[in-house]
Amino acid sequence: MHNLKSISFPAFALVAVLGVLGSAQALADAPAKSIRVKYGDLDLSTQAGATTLYNRIRGAARTVCGEEGSSFADKAIWRSCFNGAISDAVVTVNNPRLTALHQGNSPTVTAMLSK
């Protein structure tokens, strides 16, 4: 687990369970791993800020979930870990722009399409 000293700006923990072996029991026994993603330097009321945070979250999810693996089962487990970690982090932040970006409904794109 990555440990950071106390920080005074907003941050959240991105949590995902690693499933390297592919069995349900291995997933249940695997320790949770998390990375704290800092975003106090971002203005989440802007599309640029939300996009930067989303990219940080995706990078942290890649780190937490490890390598994808080559078998179909390993890829499915990795995708579940990766997508779940991102979804959990987005819910934790609870920001409308970030949520829209995660759902593929970028406010900028929506505004351009409605013209």
N, CA, C and O of each residue as an XYZ file, in Angstrom:
460
protein
N       0.847     -1.170      0.000
C       0.000      0.000      0.000
C       0.889      1.228      0.000
O       1.865      1.285      0.747
N       0.568      2.207     -0.822
C       1.298      3.454     -0.863
C       0.818      4.334      0.281
O      -0.385      4.513      0.477
N       1.746      4.871      1.021
C       1.390      5.703      2.151
C       1.860      7.120      1.887
O       3.020      7.321      1.529
N       1.013      8.085      2.050
C       1.376      9.483      1.927
C       1.140     10.150      3.263
O       0.225      9.780      3.999
N       1.970     11.140      3.578
C       1.759     11.904      4.797
C       0.456     12.656      4.667
O      -0.070     12.821      3.566
N      -0.062     13.111      5.784
C      -1.314     13.858      5.780
C      -1.193     15.053      4.839
O      -0.175     15.745      4.812
N      -2.231     15.272      4.087
C      -2.243     16.394      3.160
C      -3.449     17.259      3.457
O      -4.502     16.763      3.855
N      -3.286     18.565      3.259
C      -4.342     19.482      3.657
C      -5.334     19.770      2.543
O      -6.354     20.409      2.803
N      -5.088     19.335      1.330
C      -6.027     19.578      0.246
C      -6.800     18.302     -0.057
O      -6.415     17.215      0.372
N      -7.905     18.447     -0.809
C      -8.756     17.280     -1.064
C      -8.005     16.145     -1.764
O      -7.190     16.373     -2.659
N      -8.293     14.956     -1.344
C      -7.736     13.775     -1.977
C      -8.697     12.627     -1.718
O      -9.568     12.729     -0.854
N      -8.549     11.546     -2.449
C      -9.394     10.390     -2.221
C      -8.566      9.141     -2.420
O      -7.514      9.177     -3.058
N      -9.034      8.056     -1.884
C      -8.344      6.784     -2.041
C      -8.999      6.002     -3.158
O     -10.214      5.804     -3.166
N      -8.196      5.566     -4.089
C      -8.656      4.721     -5.177
C      -8.397      3.295     -4.732
O      -7.243      2.918     -4.529
N      -9.444      2.490     -4.574
C      -9.279      1.158     -4.025
C      -9.719      0.125     -5.044
O     -10.758      0.268     -5.689
N      -8.911     -0.921     -5.180
C      -9.272     -2.020     -6.073
C      -8.662     -3.300     -5.528
O      -7.544     -3.283     -5.012
N      -9.368     -4.385     -5.633
C      -8.849     -5.681     -5.207
C      -8.140     -6.308     -6.393
O      -8.669     -6.349     -7.504
N      -6.932     -6.795     -6.139
C      -6.163     -7.452     -7.189
C      -6.549     -8.922     -7.280
O      -6.671     -9.594     -6.256
N      -6.736     -9.414     -8.467
C      -7.043    -10.821     -8.665
C      -6.080    -11.418     -9.659
O      -6.416    -11.554    -10.836
N      -4.899    -11.776     -9.221
C      -3.864    -12.251    -10.108
C      -4.123    -13.669    -10.587
O      -3.855    -13.991    -11.744
N      -4.640    -14.520     -9.710
C      -4.788    -15.922    -10.065
C      -6.066    -16.248    -10.813
O      -6.154    -17.299    -11.448
N      -7.053    -15.374    -10.751
C      -8.251    -15.595    -11.528
C      -9.341    -16.389    -10.828
O     -10.420    -16.546    -11.399
N      -9.124    -16.890     -9.642
C     -10.191    -17.634     -8.974
C     -10.933    -16.732     -8.014
O     -10.379    -15.746     -7.528
N     -12.180    -17.060     -7.740
C     -12.992    -16.266     -6.814
C     -12.360    -16.270     -5.429
O     -12.376    -15.251     -4.738
N     -11.802    -17.414     -5.013
C     -11.173    -17.479     -3.696
C      -9.940    -16.592     -3.643
O      -9.704    -15.927     -2.634
N      -9.157    -16.569     -4.701
C      -7.965    -15.715     -4.730
C      -8.374    -14.257     -4.640
O      -7.709    -13.464     -3.974
N      -9.460    -13.901     -5.302
C      -9.945    -12.525     -5.229
C     -10.394    -12.193     -3.815
O     -10.133    -11.097     -3.318
N     -11.057    -13.121     -3.178
C     -11.556    -12.874     -1.825
C     -10.405    -12.749     -0.831
O     -10.497    -11.988      0.132
N      -9.327    -13.488     -1.059
C      -8.191    -13.481     -0.145
C      -7.187    -12.373     -0.435
O      -6.343    -12.076      0.411
N      -7.258    -11.766     -1.592
C      -6.281    -10.737     -1.971
C      -6.489     -9.474     -1.142
O      -7.620     -9.032     -0.941
N      -5.393     -8.900     -0.665
C      -5.534     -7.668      0.116
C      -5.902     -6.494     -0.803
O      -5.508     -6.446     -1.968
N      -6.652     -5.571     -0.255
C      -7.005     -4.383     -1.027
C      -5.765     -3.518     -1.161
O      -4.965     -3.425     -0.229
N      -5.605     -2.899     -2.286
C      -4.480     -2.023     -2.551
C      -5.061     -0.687     -2.969
O      -6.031     -0.641     -3.726
N      -4.485      0.390     -2.490
C      -5.017      1.699     -2.846
C      -3.891      2.685     -3.101
O      -2.760      2.506     -2.649
N      -4.230      3.710     -3.826
C      -3.337      4.826     -4.088
C      -4.135      6.087     -3.833
O      -5.271      6.215     -4.289
N      -3.546      7.010     -3.111
C      -4.198      8.296     -2.872
C      -3.880      9.205     -4.057
O      -2.715      9.430     -4.384
N      -4.921      9.719     -4.689
C      -4.767     10.594     -5.844
C      -5.079     12.014     -5.405
O      -6.180     12.301     -4.936
N      -4.105     12.900     -5.557
C      -4.278     14.287     -5.135
C      -4.943     15.102     -6.241
O      -4.636     14.936     -7.421
N      -5.847     15.975     -5.845
C      -6.460     16.857     -6.836
C      -6.745     18.249     -6.297
O      -7.528     18.988     -6.892
N      -6.139     18.614     -5.204
C      -6.329     19.940     -4.626
C      -5.820     21.062     -5.519
O      -6.210     22.218     -5.352
N      -4.957     20.726     -6.460
C      -4.408     21.714     -7.376
C      -5.302     21.930     -8.600
O      -4.984     22.756     -9.455
N      -6.410     21.201     -8.692
C      -7.273     21.267     -9.881
C      -8.564     22.011     -9.593
O      -9.076     21.977     -8.474
N      -9.081     22.676    -10.598
C     -10.390     23.324    -10.523
C     -11.384     22.396    -11.213
O     -11.483     22.375    -12.440
N     -12.115     21.633    -10.414
C     -13.033     20.648    -10.989
C     -14.295     21.262    -11.568
O     -15.146     20.547    -12.098
N     -14.427     22.586    -11.473
C     -15.563     23.238    -12.121
C     -15.271     23.482    -13.602
O     -16.135     23.949    -14.344
N     -14.049     23.162    -14.024
C     -13.694     23.306    -15.436
C     -13.532     21.930    -16.074
O     -13.232     20.951    -15.390
N     -13.726     21.864    -17.360
C     -13.546     20.611    -18.088
C     -12.086     20.169    -18.036
O     -11.800     18.977    -17.922
N     -11.168     21.123    -18.119
C      -9.741     20.795    -18.076
C      -9.373     20.162    -16.730
O      -8.621     19.188    -16.691
N      -9.894     20.703    -15.639
C      -9.611     20.149    -14.318
C     -10.167     18.752    -14.161
O      -9.488     17.866    -13.642
N     -11.398     18.545    -14.603
C     -12.028     17.220    -14.510
C     -11.281     16.206    -15.376
O     -11.099     15.058    -14.970
N     -10.851     16.623    -16.557
C     -10.117     15.732    -17.458
C      -8.771     15.344    -16.857
O      -8.368     14.183    -16.928
N      -8.085     16.299    -16.273
C      -6.792     16.009    -15.642
C      -6.973     15.017    -14.503
O      -6.201     14.066    -14.384
N      -7.989     15.227    -13.661
C      -8.239     14.295    -12.566
C      -8.598     12.918    -13.111
O      -8.117     11.910    -12.594
N      -9.420     12.857    -14.130
C      -9.811     11.569    -14.700
C      -8.585     10.810    -15.207
O      -8.488      9.594    -15.037
N      -7.655     11.528    -15.829
C      -6.427     10.886    -16.310
C      -5.569     10.396    -15.137
O      -4.952      9.335    -15.224
N      -5.528     11.157    -14.054
C      -4.798     10.718    -12.857
C      -5.431      9.458    -12.277
O      -4.728      8.532    -11.873
N      -6.750      9.429    -12.238
C      -7.471      8.265    -11.718
C      -7.167      7.033    -12.569
O      -6.904      5.955    -12.034
N      -7.203      7.191    -13.885
C      -6.911      6.068    -14.788
C      -5.487      5.554    -14.581
O      -5.251      4.346    -14.579
N      -4.547      6.475    -14.407
C      -3.160      6.075    -14.165
C      -3.019      5.317    -12.853
O      -2.307      4.315    -12.781
N      -3.693      5.794    -11.823
C      -3.653      5.117    -10.524
C      -4.297      3.738    -10.625
O      -3.804      2.779    -10.031
N      -5.386      3.633    -11.365
C      -6.054      2.338    -11.538
C      -5.133      1.344    -12.243
O      -5.110      0.163    -11.897
N      -4.372      1.822    -13.233
C      -3.415      0.941    -13.912
C      -2.367      0.434    -12.923
O      -1.996     -0.739    -12.948
N      -1.897      1.318    -12.061
C      -0.891      0.936    -11.072
C      -1.463     -0.058    -10.073
O      -0.823     -1.061     -9.757
N      -2.657      0.210     -9.576
C      -3.288     -0.650     -8.573
C      -3.607     -2.026     -9.153
O      -3.419     -3.039     -8.479
N      -4.080     -2.071    -10.370
C      -4.535     -3.337    -10.959
C      -3.418     -4.138    -11.610
O      -3.626     -5.302    -11.955
N      -2.262     -3.563    -11.785
C      -1.122     -4.295    -12.330
C      -1.235     -4.561    -13.820
O      -1.947     -3.868    -14.547
N      -0.520     -5.573    -14.249
C      -0.486     -5.945    -15.665
C      -1.761     -6.681    -16.066
O      -2.365     -7.393    -15.263
N      -2.150     -6.496    -17.304
C      -3.402     -7.071    -17.798
C      -3.376     -8.588    -17.898
O      -4.403     -9.219    -17.650
N      -2.291     -9.181    -18.236
C      -2.243    -10.633    -18.415
C      -2.595    -11.001    -19.844
O      -3.090    -10.172    -20.607
N      -2.336    -12.246    -20.199
C      -2.534    -12.644    -21.591
C      -3.752    -13.543    -21.812
O      -4.293    -13.577    -22.918
N      -4.183    -14.257    -20.804
C      -5.321    -15.153    -21.005
C      -6.635    -14.358    -20.966
O      -6.687    -13.243    -20.447
N      -7.661    -14.942    -21.510
C      -8.982    -14.307    -21.510
C      -9.434    -14.009    -20.087
O      -9.943    -12.925    -19.803
N      -9.245    -14.982    -19.190
C      -9.663    -14.814    -17.788
C      -8.877    -13.684    -17.117
O      -9.455    -12.856    -16.413
N      -7.564    -13.654    -17.337
C      -6.741    -12.597    -16.743
C      -7.152    -11.218    -17.254
O      -7.190    -10.255    -16.488
N      -7.457    -11.126    -18.539
C      -7.894     -9.846    -19.113
C      -9.229     -9.415    -18.520
O      -9.428     -8.236    -18.227
N     -10.138    -10.362    -18.343
C     -11.449    -10.038    -17.765
C     -11.306     -9.568    -16.320
O     -11.970     -8.617    -15.908
N     -10.457    -10.217    -15.564
C     -10.225     -9.828    -14.173
C      -9.598     -8.438    -14.122
O     -10.003     -7.594    -13.322
N      -8.609     -8.209    -14.980
C      -7.954     -6.898    -15.009
C      -8.949     -5.797    -15.376
O      -8.977     -4.747    -14.734
N      -9.756     -6.031    -16.397
C     -10.748     -5.027    -16.814
C     -11.722     -4.725    -15.687
O     -12.094     -3.571    -15.472
N     -12.134     -5.759    -14.970
C     -13.045     -5.570    -13.852
C     -12.387     -4.729    -12.757
O     -13.015     -3.827    -12.202
N     -11.145     -5.019    -12.452
C     -10.399     -4.254    -11.453
C     -10.256     -2.798    -11.914
O     -10.568     -1.874    -11.162
N      -9.792     -2.600    -13.125
C      -9.529     -1.272    -13.681
C     -10.810     -0.436    -13.729
O     -10.843      0.688    -13.226
N     -11.854     -0.984    -14.329
C     -13.113     -0.236    -14.443
C     -13.757      0.011    -13.076
O     -14.313      1.082    -12.832
N     -13.680     -0.975    -12.195
C     -14.240     -0.819    -10.855
C     -13.506      0.237    -10.047
O     -14.130      1.032     -9.343
N     -12.185      0.246    -10.145
C     -11.388      1.238     -9.420
C     -11.724      2.652     -9.894
O     -11.865      3.568     -9.083
N     -11.848      2.823    -11.195
C     -12.183      4.137    -11.739
C     -13.582      4.548    -11.287
O     -13.782      5.670    -10.823
N     -14.535      3.652    -11.421
C     -15.915      3.963    -11.015
C     -16.001      4.325     -9.540
O     -16.668      5.293     -9.174
N     -15.327      3.550     -8.688
C     -15.344      3.831     -7.251
C     -14.747      5.205     -6.949
O     -15.277      5.949     -6.124
N     -13.654      5.534     -7.614
C     -13.008      6.831     -7.387
C     -13.905      7.977     -7.843
O     -14.016      8.992     -7.154
N     -14.541      7.821     -8.991
C     -15.434      8.869     -9.509
C     -16.599      9.085     -8.546
O     -16.974     10.225     -8.271
N     -17.163      8.014     -8.043
C     -18.259      8.127     -7.071
C     -17.769      8.822     -5.801
O     -18.477      9.656     -5.236
N     -16.576      8.485     -5.359
C     -16.026      9.079     -4.142
C     -15.842     10.587     -4.289
O     -16.154     11.342     -3.367
N     -15.345     11.026     -5.427
C     -15.139     12.464     -5.652
C     -16.478     13.188     -5.740
O     -16.617     14.305     -5.243
N     -17.462     12.550     -6.373
C     -18.810     13.104     -6.458
C     -18.836     14.503     -7.088
O     -19.354     15.457     -6.507
N     -18.266     14.592     -8.284
C     -18.239     15.851     -9.023
C     -18.988     15.651    -10.339
O     -18.694     14.703    -11.068
N     -19.951     16.524    -10.662
C     -20.753     16.329    -11.876
C     -19.941     16.268    -13.169
O     -20.236     15.452    -14.042
N     -18.928     17.117    -13.302
C     -18.108     17.098    -14.529
C     -17.321     15.797    -14.650
O     -17.231     15.214    -15.730
N     -16.754     15.350    -13.537
C     -15.990     14.109    -13.547
C     -16.907     12.928    -13.849
O     -16.548     12.043    -14.625
N     -18.080     12.913    -13.242
C     -19.046     11.843    -13.485
C     -19.477     11.823    -14.946
O     -19.554     10.757    -15.557
N     -19.755     12.987    -15.504
C     -20.153     13.071    -16.918
C     -19.031     12.575    -17.824
O     -19.279     11.868    -18.801
N     -17.816     12.942    -17.500
C     -16.670     12.497    -18.286
C     -16.543     10.976    -18.222
O     -16.304     10.328    -19.241
N     -16.700     10.417    -17.046
C     -16.617      8.967    -16.866
C     -17.725      8.235    -17.628
O     -17.507      7.147    -18.160
N     -18.894      8.832    -17.676
C     -20.023      8.208    -18.368
C     -20.007      8.472    -19.868
O     -20.893      8.023    -20.595
N     -18.993      9.205    -20.326
C     -18.894      9.504    -21.752
C     -19.774     10.651    -22.173
O     -20.023     10.848    -23.363
N     -20.248     11.410    -21.206
C     -21.122     12.550    -21.491
C     -20.398     13.844    -21.164
O     -20.835     14.609    -20.304
N     -19.306     14.083    -21.844
C     -18.543     15.295    -21.595
C     -19.416     16.512    -21.821
O     -20.019     16.631    -22.888
N     -19.510     17.434    -20.849
C     -20.334     18.629    -21.010
C     -19.945     19.444    -22.245
O     -20.808     20.018    -22.909
N     -18.644     19.494    -22.551
C     -18.179     20.243    -23.720
C     -18.725     19.614    -24.993
O     -19.230     20.318    -25.867
N     -18.628     18.298    -25.103
C     -19.118     17.602    -26.299
C     -20.644     17.747    -26.372
O     -21.179     18.011    -27.449
N     -21.332     17.585    -25.280
C     -22.797     17.710    -25.265
C     -23.213     19.101    -25.736
O     -24.151     19.233    -26.521
N     -22.529     20.127    -25.267
C     -22.864     21.488    -25.668
C     -22.622     21.687    -27.154
O     -23.404     22.361    -27.825
N     -21.550     21.110    -27.674
C     -21.259     21.262    -29.097
C     -22.296     20.515    -29.943
O     -22.664     20.981    -31.021
N     -22.757     19.386    -29.472
C     -23.728     18.616    -30.234
C     -25.104     19.249    -30.231
O     -25.894     19.021    -31.147
N     -25.404     20.050    -29.204
C     -26.749     20.618    -29.117
C     -26.909     21.877    -29.953
O     -28.022     22.390    -30.075
N     -25.843     22.383    -30.524
C     -25.935     23.594    -31.353
C     -26.514     23.307    -32.704
O     -26.659     24.218    -33.519
